[in-house]
Amino acid sequence: MSQIEIAEIIEQISQEIEVDSNGHGKASIKATARLAGVDDESIRKALKSSADLVPSKLAKELMLQGFKAIDLNEWRTNGIPDVAIAIILEYYAYEAGRYCTKQARLVCRSFNTIGIRAWIQDKLGWTKPANPSETAMTQIQLLAALAQQMAQQEQYLLEQQQQQTQILARLKAVEQWTGQHRLAHRQRSINGI
């Protein structure tokens, strides 16, 4: 499995993950299972077993990390928090024995790399430079801006035409007045007035 395939999986589960206003992520059991490369029923059973007298190895691992049995049970309906997803991925990558998956190892490595990278960037105060494609307008935004600009130009042309029509009407009125004034002046000259 390649990084491209992992990116495809992440894209496929994008509808099943969310981030709250504090920046904490959460994913459905199905999304977590897809990341780990296991059947989602395996994770459901592991979370359900936390309420049993004999919790599964995964449930024990989650509880060792500070989660309570009631938390695990609630995740079946509310989604799994990002910290627990990391633990589940590590479990299926390295600790699940014959149930370990290559996909879980690759996803775990990818997320660990991103985590280390984010930590280094944070410590050094680095921020991502603006990507031209992120700052550029989408095609729809560009078309809307062009349409608005064309509408403004059309409005300007209409105003110019109206002004031109008014100027021509005034000019015609002046010509008529001048013509009438000349005619009257001629008439007076002829009549000797």
C-alpha positions, 0 to 999 in steps of 0.5 A: 500500500502506497501513500497515494492509496492512504490518501485515497482512503482518507479522502473516502472517509472524509464524510465520517471524520470531524473536528470540533471548535477546539481542534479535537478530531473524531472519526466513526468506527467505520472510518477508523477501521478503514484506516487500520485495514480491519473490519469495523466489527472487530473494533465494535466488539473490542469497544463493547468488550470493555463493559465485560468482565474480560475486556479485549486486548485493545480495550485494555490498551485503551483503558491503560491510556486513561480511557474509561469503559464507559468512554469506549462504549459511547464511541460506538455511537458518538465516534472515536476521539483522535487520541484513541484513533492513534492508539487503535492504529498503533495496536493494529500496527504492532500489538494485535499479533496475527491481526496486525495489518500492513495498512495500519503500520503505513497509516501509523507511520504517516500520522507519526511523521505528520505529528513529528513534523507539526511539532517541529514546525510549532517549536520553530514557529513555522507557518505554511506559506500561502499556496497560490492555488489556495489564494487563487479564485475558484473557476466559479468565483472567477466567472462570478467576478467576470460577470459582475465586472461585465455588468458594471461595464454594461451599466457604464455604457448605458449611462454613457449612451444616456449622456450622449443622447442628452447631449445630442438632444441639447445640441439639436435644441441649440441648433434649432434655436440657433437656426430659428434665431438666424432665420429671425435675424435674417427676417429682421435684416430683410425687413430693415428692422 
